[in-house]
């Protein structure tokens, strides 16, 4: 069994204010997903977990781009942002992106994901944690979205860890 080696991941702060802590954990989990994909070939990134599941590392990166877009652009900012990977999907429905296409490479998916992360950071920079979304009857705060995103990444990073171990035996936090 191999272990993932040193790829820079920001350590969440041990003593910081609430916002810095939430953003630190979100960035930690974003970097963890990138770490799980590091060093693999295009073909390996398309290997499904275990039958009957079609879940792949590439699909997880695509999905997280959709999730970033949904919560930060659509929900928090109230922006019209159509789905990235399934233009016919309901933009107010589930965050898709899991399905693979022959035209989308990992490099393209990662670039899209990183662009959505950059947009999310810019969208949040001037907002207070208590600021509410114009959607969901103003009941969702930025604090709630950060917490939800941390949980979403943590859950999918668990999937990514198992997929990566299946691909090449590599494990790691």
C-alpha positions as a Markdown table, in Angstrom:
| # | Residue | x | y | z |
|---|---|---|---|---|
| 1 | Unk | 0.0 | 0.0 | 0.0 |
| 2 | Unk | 1.4 | 3.4 | -1.0 |
| 3 | Unk | 0.7 | 6.7 | 0.8 |
| 4 | Unk | 0.1 | 10.1 | -0.8 |
| 5 | Unk | 3.3 | 12.2 | -0.5 |
| 6 | Unk | 3.8 | 15.9 | 0.0 |
| 7 | Unk | 1.4 | 18.0 | -2.0 |
| 8 | Unk | 0.8 | 21.3 | -0.3 |
| 9 | Unk | -2.5 | 21.5 | 1.5 |
| 10 | Unk | -3.3 | 24.5 | 3.7 |
| 11 | Unk | -3.6 | 23.4 | 7.3 |
| 12 | Unk | -6.8 | 24.8 | 8.8 |
| 13 | Unk | -6.0 | 27.3 | 11.6 |
| 14 | Unk | -5.9 | 26.0 | 15.1 |
| 15 | Unk | -6.9 | 29.3 | 16.6 |
| 16 | Unk | -8.7 | 31.8 | 14.5 |
| 17 | Unk | -12.0 | 33.7 | 14.2 |
| 18 | Unk | -15.0 | 31.8 | 12.8 |
| 19 | Unk | -14.8 | 33.0 | 9.2 |
| 20 | Unk | -11.1 | 32.2 | 8.9 |
| 21 | Unk | -11.7 | 28.8 | 10.4 |
| 22 | Unk | -14.6 | 28.0 | 8.0 |
| 23 | Unk | -12.6 | 29.2 | 5.0 |
| 24 | Unk | -9.6 | 27.3 | 6.2 |
| 25 | Unk | -11.4 | 24.0 | 6.4 |
| 26 | Unk | -13.1 | 24.6 | 3.1 |
| 27 | Unk | -9.8 | 25.2 | 1.4 |
| 28 | Unk | -8.3 | 22.2 | 3.2 |
| 29 | Unk | -11.0 | 19.9 | 1.7 |
| 30 | Unk | -10.7 | 21.5 | -1.7 |
| 31 | Unk | -7.0 | 20.8 | -1.7 |
| 32 | Unk | -7.7 | 17.2 | -0.5 |
| 33 | Unk | -9.7 | 16.5 | -3.6 |
| 34 | Unk | -6.9 | 17.8 | -5.8 |
| 35 | Unk | -4.5 | 15.6 | -3.8 |
| 36 | Unk | -6.6 | 12.5 | -4.4 |
| 37 | Unk | -6.3 | 13.1 | -8.2 |
| 38 | Unk | -2.6 | 14.0 | -8.3 |
| 39 | Unk | -0.3 | 11.9 | -10.4 |
| 40 | Unk | -2.9 | 9.8 | -12.1 |
| 41 | Unk | -3.4 | 9.3 | -15.9 |
| 42 | Unk | -6.5 | 10.4 | -17.7 |
| 43 | Unk | -7.5 | 6.8 | -17.9 |
| 44 | Unk | -7.0 | 6.2 | -14.2 |
| 45 | Unk | -9.1 | 9.3 | -13.4 |
| 46 | Unk | -12.0 | 7.7 | -15.3 |
| 47 | Unk | -11.9 | 4.3 | -13.4 |
| 48 | Unk | -15.1 | 3.7 | -11.6 |
| 49 | Unk | -15.1 | 2.8 | -7.9 |
| 50 | Unk | -16.8 | -0.6 | -7.7 |
| 51 | Unk | -19.6 | -2.0 | -9.8 |
| 52 | Unk | -22.4 | -1.1 | -10.0 |
| 53 | Unk | -21.3 | 2.5 | -9.1 |
| 54 | Unk | -20.1 | 4.7 | -11.9 |
| 55 | Unk | -18.4 | 7.1 | -9.5 |
| 56 | Unk | -14.9 | 8.3 | -10.7 |
| 57 | Unk | -12.4 | 10.9 | -9.5 |
| 58 | Unk | -13.0 | 12.9 | -12.7 |
| 59 | Unk | -16.7 | 12.8 | -12.0 |
| 60 | Unk | -16.1 | 14.0 | -8.4 |
| 61 | Unk | -14.1 | 17.0 | -9.7 |
| 62 | Unk | -16.9 | 17.8 | -12.2 |
| 63 | Unk | -19.5 | 17.4 | -9.5 |
| 64 | Unk | -17.7 | 19.7 | -7.1 |
| 65 | Unk | -17.5 | 22.4 | -9.8 |
| 66 | Unk | -21.3 | 22.1 | -10.1 |
| 67 | Unk | -21.7 | 22.2 | -6.3 |
| 68 | Unk | -19.5 | 25.3 | -6.0 |
| 69 | Unk | -21.5 | 27.0 | -8.8 |
| 70 | Unk | -24.8 | 26.1 | -7.3 |
| 71 | Unk | -24.2 | 27.3 | -3.7 |
| 72 | Unk | -22.1 | 30.3 | -4.3 |
| 73 | Unk | -23.3 | 31.6 | -7.7 |
| 74 | Unk | -27.0 | 30.5 | -7.9 |
| 75 | Unk | -28.0 | 30.4 | -4.2 |
| 76 | Unk | -25.8 | 33.0 | -2.5 |
| 77 | Unk | -25.4 | 35.5 | -5.3 |
| 78 | Unk | -28.7 | 34.9 | -7.1 |
| 79 | Unk | -26.9 | 34.6 | -10.4 |
| 80 | Unk | -28.2 | 32.8 | -13.4 |
| 81 | Unk | -25.5 | 30.2 | -13.9 |
| 82 | Unk | -26.6 | 27.2 | -16.1 |
| 83 | Unk | -25.3 | 23.8 | -15.3 |
| 84 | Unk | -21.8 | 23.2 | -16.6 |
| 85 | Unk | -21.9 | 19.5 | -17.6 |
| 86 | Unk | -25.5 | 18.9 | -18.5 |
| 87 | Unk | -27.0 | 22.0 | -20.2 |
| 88 | Unk | -30.4 | 20.4 | -20.2 |
| 89 | Unk | -30.5 | 19.8 | -16.4 |
| 90 | Unk | -32.7 | 21.9 | -14.2 |
| 91 | Unk | -30.5 | 24.6 | -12.8 |
| 92 | Unk | -32.5 | 24.5 | -9.5 |
| 93 | Unk | -32.2 | 20.7 | -9.3 |
| 94 | Unk | -29.5 | 18.4 | -8.1 |
| 95 | Unk | -25.9 | 19.3 | -8.6 |
| 96 | Unk | -24.9 | 16.9 | -11.3 |
| 97 | Unk | -21.6 | 16.5 | -13.1 |
| 98 | Unk | -20.9 | 12.9 | -12.2 |
| 99 | Unk | -21.4 | 11.6 | -15.7 |
| 100 | Unk | -18.3 | 11.5 | -17.9 |
| 101 | Unk | -17.9 | 12.6 | -21.5 |
| 102 | Unk | -15.2 | 11.7 | -24.0 |
| 103 | Unk | -14.7 | 15.4 | -24.8 |
| 104 | Unk | -14.0 | 16.6 | -21.2 |
| 105 | Unk | -10.4 | 15.9 | -20.0 |
| 106 | Unk | -9.3 | 16.1 | -16.4 |
| 107 | Unk | -7.3 | 19.2 | -17.2 |
| 108 | Unk | -10.4 | 20.9 | -18.5 |
| 109 | Unk | -12.6 | 19.8 | -15.6 |
| 110 | Unk | -10.0 | 20.9 | -13.0 |
| 111 | Unk | -9.7 | 24.3 | -14.7 |
| 112 | Unk | -13.5 | 24.7 | -14.5 |
| 113 | Unk | -13.5 | 23.6 | -10.9 |
| 114 | Unk | -10.7 | 26.0 | -10.0 |
| 115 | Unk | -12.5 | 28.8 | -11.8 |
| 116 | Unk | -15.7 | 28.1 | -9.8 |
| 117 | Unk | -13.6 | 28.1 | -6.6 |
| 118 | Unk | -12.1 | 31.5 | -7.5 |
| 119 | Unk | -15.6 | 32.8 | -8.3 |
| 120 | Unk | -16.8 | 31.5 | -4.9 |
| 121 | Unk | -14.0 | 33.3 | -3.1 |
| 122 | Unk | -14.7 | 36.6 | -4.9 |
| 123 | Unk | -18.5 | 36.2 | -4.2 |
| 124 | Unk | -17.9 | 35.7 | -0.5 |
| 125 | Unk | -15.1 | 38.2 | 0.1 |
| 126 | Unk | -17.4 | 41.1 | 0.7 |
| 127 | Unk | -20.2 | 39.3 | 2.5 |
| 128 | Unk | -20.7 | 38.8 | 6.2 |
| 129 | Unk | -21.3 | 35.3 | 7.6 |
| 130 | Unk | -24.8 | 36.3 | 8.6 |
| 131 | Unk | -25.7 | 37.6 | 5.1 |
| 132 | Unk | -28.6 | 35.6 | 3.7 |
| 133 | Unk | -29.3 | 34.3 | 0.3 |
| 134 | Unk | -32.0 | 35.9 | -1.9 |
| 135 | Unk | -33.3 | 32.4 | -2.3 |
| 136 | Unk | -34.9 | 29.9 | 0.1 |
| 137 | Unk | -36.9 | 32.7 | 1.7 |
| 138 | Unk | -33.7 | 34.3 | 3.0 |
| 139 | Unk | -33.2 | 31.4 | 5.4 |
| 140 | Unk | -29.7 | 30.4 | 4.2 |
| 141 | Unk | -26.7 | 32.3 | 5.5 |
| 142 | Unk | -23.1 | 32.3 | 4.1 |
| 143 | Unk | -22.2 | 30.6 | 7.4 |
| 144 | Unk | -24.6 | 27.7 | 6.6 |
| 145 | Unk | -23.3 | 27.5 | 3.0 |
| 146 | Unk | -19.7 | 27.3 | 4.2 |
| 147 | Unk | -20.7 | 24.6 | 6.6 |
| 148 | Unk | -22.6 | 22.7 | 4.0 |
| 149 | Unk | -19.7 | 22.9 | 1.5 |
| 150 | Unk | -17.3 | 21.6 | 4.1 |
| 151 | Unk | -19.6 | 18.6 | 4.7 |
| 152 | Unk | -20.0 | 18.1 | 1.0 |
| 153 | Unk | -16.3 | 18.0 | 0.3 |
| 154 | Unk | -15.6 | 15.8 | 3.4 |
| 155 | Unk | -18.2 | 13.2 | 2.2 |
| 156 | Unk | -16.9 | 13.2 | -1.4 |
| 157 | Unk | -13.2 | 13.1 | -0.3 |
| 158 | Unk | -14.1 | 9.9 | 1.5 |
| 159 | Unk | -15.3 | 8.5 | -1.8 |
| 160 | Unk | -12.2 | 9.8 | -3.5 |
| 161 | Unk | -10.0 | 8.1 | -1.0 |
| 162 | Unk | -11.6 | 4.7 | -1.6 |
| 163 | Unk | -11.5 | 5.2 | -5.4 |
| 164 | Unk | -7.8 | 6.2 | -5.3 |
| 165 | Unk | -6.9 | 3.2 | -3.1 |
| 166 | Unk | -8.7 | 0.9 | -5.7 |
| 167 | Unk | -6.8 | 2.5 | -8.6 |
| 168 | Unk | -3.2 | 2.2 | -7.3 |
| 169 | Unk | -3.3 | 1.3 | -3.6 |
| 170 | Unk | -2.5 | 4.9 | -2.5 |
| 171 | Unk | -4.1 | 6.1 | 0.7 |
| 172 | Unk | -3.8 | 9.2 | 2.8 |
| 173 | Unk | -5.6 | 11.9 | 4.6 |
